[in-house]
Amino acid sequence: TSIIEWKNNVNSLNVWINSNFKGPPDAILGVTDAFKKDTHPKKMNLGVGAYRDDNGKPYVLNAVRKAEQRIIQDKLDKEYLPITGLHSFTQEAALLAYGKDSEPLQEGLIAVTQSISGTGALRIGGVFLNRFYPYQKKIYFPTPTWGNHGAVFRDSGFEIAQYRYFDKNTNGLDFEGFMEDIR
């Protein structure tokens, strides 16, 4: 009886969570929905950053396959990394982002940490900024953006604002809307 009760409790919890924690529709994922409905033979999905083949199936890049093979061949020990991540990786990431001629990087003024995902990185950044940035706690997101980005920063103590950047009529920057929103 206890296993049946446990399953019923889990099912009840799932129903409660799904009923009480639905966010708004994700605008970026909406691009994929529009793609699926489009009947044009040469359509391209520019929504989610995932590669697909001509049949719509996931496509894994050769570089990713080679990296997977290296991981298997190297027989890594699966130990925990230091709290800020793999030092050689974070150093190379900083060089890629800032360039070898970056004065702040050369002077040791840039700190880098590794995270488990994009959302994880936003959470780390949001909590860090909320704790150590002494000024206004307001952050701007483009419209559209990922649905979880605002929630991550709101839960980190920030006021959320949005700015326009895309003009559907010109397929370019909505400069006037952009400037109006960030003033």
N, C-alpha and C positions, 0 to 999 in steps of 0.2 A: 504493500500500500504506500510506503514512503516514497518509492520511485515515481509512482503515479501522481502523488501529491506534489512532488518536486517538479515534475513536468508541467503540471497544471499551473503551479506558481510561476514557472519560467514563461509559459505561454501568456499568462495574465500580465506579467511584467512587460513582455514584448508588445502586447496590445496597448497597454498604458503608455509606454514610451512612444510608440508609433502614433498614438492619438494626441499626445501632448507636446511633442518636440519636433514637429514638422516645420521646417524653415520655408521661406519663400522659394519659388522656382528659381533655379540657377540659370542666369542669363547666358552664360557661356555654354552650358550643357544644352540650352535651347538652340544654339547654333547647330549642334549635332542632330537635334530633333528635326530642325528645318531641312538639314541635309538629307535625312532619311526620307522625308516627304517629297523632296525635289525629284522630278523625273528626267531632268536633263542628262544625257548620256556622258557628258564630260564634266559633271559636277565634281567638286573637291570639298572635302570636309576640312575647314580651317578652324574648327572649334577646339576640341580637346587635343593636346599635343601628343598624339599617339599615331604611330605609323600603321598604315593598312595596305594590303596588296590590292590588286585589281578586283578581287572577289570580296573585298571588305573584311578580310581576315587579318588579325594582328600580324605585323611584319617585324621581325627582330633584326636589327642591323648587324652586319658581319662583325663590326667592332665589338658589339655587345657579346656575341657568341665567342669571340676570341678571348674577351675578358673573363667570361664564365669558365672557359677551358683553363686559363691561367690560374684562376682561383682553385679549380679542382686539382690541377697539377702541383700547385705550390703547397697543397695540404696544410692550409693555414690552421692555426691552433684554436681559433674561435674565442680567444680571450677578449675581455672587455678592453675597449680603447680608453685612453686618458679622457678626462671629463670634457675637454674641448675638442676631442677627435684625434684623428691620425695626423701627427705633426707634418709629415711630408706632404700629405694631401692638402691641409689647410694652407701651408706655405705656397704650394703651386697654385691653389685657387686664388690666393691674394695676388700673386704675380699676374695671373690671367686677368683678374678684375681691375687691378690698378696700374699694371705695367711696371717693368723693371726700373724705370726712371722716376717712379713716384717718390717724392721727397718724404711724405708722411710714412710710407712703407719702409723706406731706407732708414728713417729715424726711429722706427719701432713704435710709431704712434697709431698703428692700425691693429686692432685685435680681431682675430678670426676664430669662429667656432664652427664645428660640424654639427649638423642636425640630421634627424631621421627622414625628413621630408620637407616639402615646401611649407606645409601648414605648421610643422614642428618648428621650422626656422622663424616663421612669423610669430609664433607664440613666445619663443625665446627672445626675439627682438622686442616684442611688445612688453613683456614683463621687465626686461632690462631697461627699456626707455622709460617706462612708468616709474621705475624705482630710482633711476639715476639722472633723468633729464628734468631739470628744475622748472622748465617753462610750460607753456600751454600744452595740454594733453589733447590735441586735436590732430586727426590724421585724415588725409584726403585719398580717396580711391577713385579710379576712373569708372565711368559708366559705359558699358557694363564691366563688371569684374566677377571674380569667383564669389559665390554666395557665402562661403565660410570666412572670407577675409575680414569682413566687417565684424562678424561675431567674435573672431579671435582677438581683434584689437579692442572691441567693446568690453570683452571679458578681462582684458588686460588693463582696463581703466581709462580708455580713450573715448573722446567724442568722435563720432564718425561723420565725415562730410564727403560729398561726391563732386566730381568735376566732369564736364563733357570733354571729349577729345575727338570723337569721330563724327564727321559730317556725311550722312548717307547720300546727300545730293552730289557731293564732289568726290566721294570716296577718299577723303583726305582729312586733315586736321580741322576741327571746328575751333579755329583760333579765337574768335570772338566769344563763343560759349566757354571755352577754356579759361580765358582771361577773366571773364565775368564771374565764374565760379570760384576762382582761387583768390580773388581780391578780398 
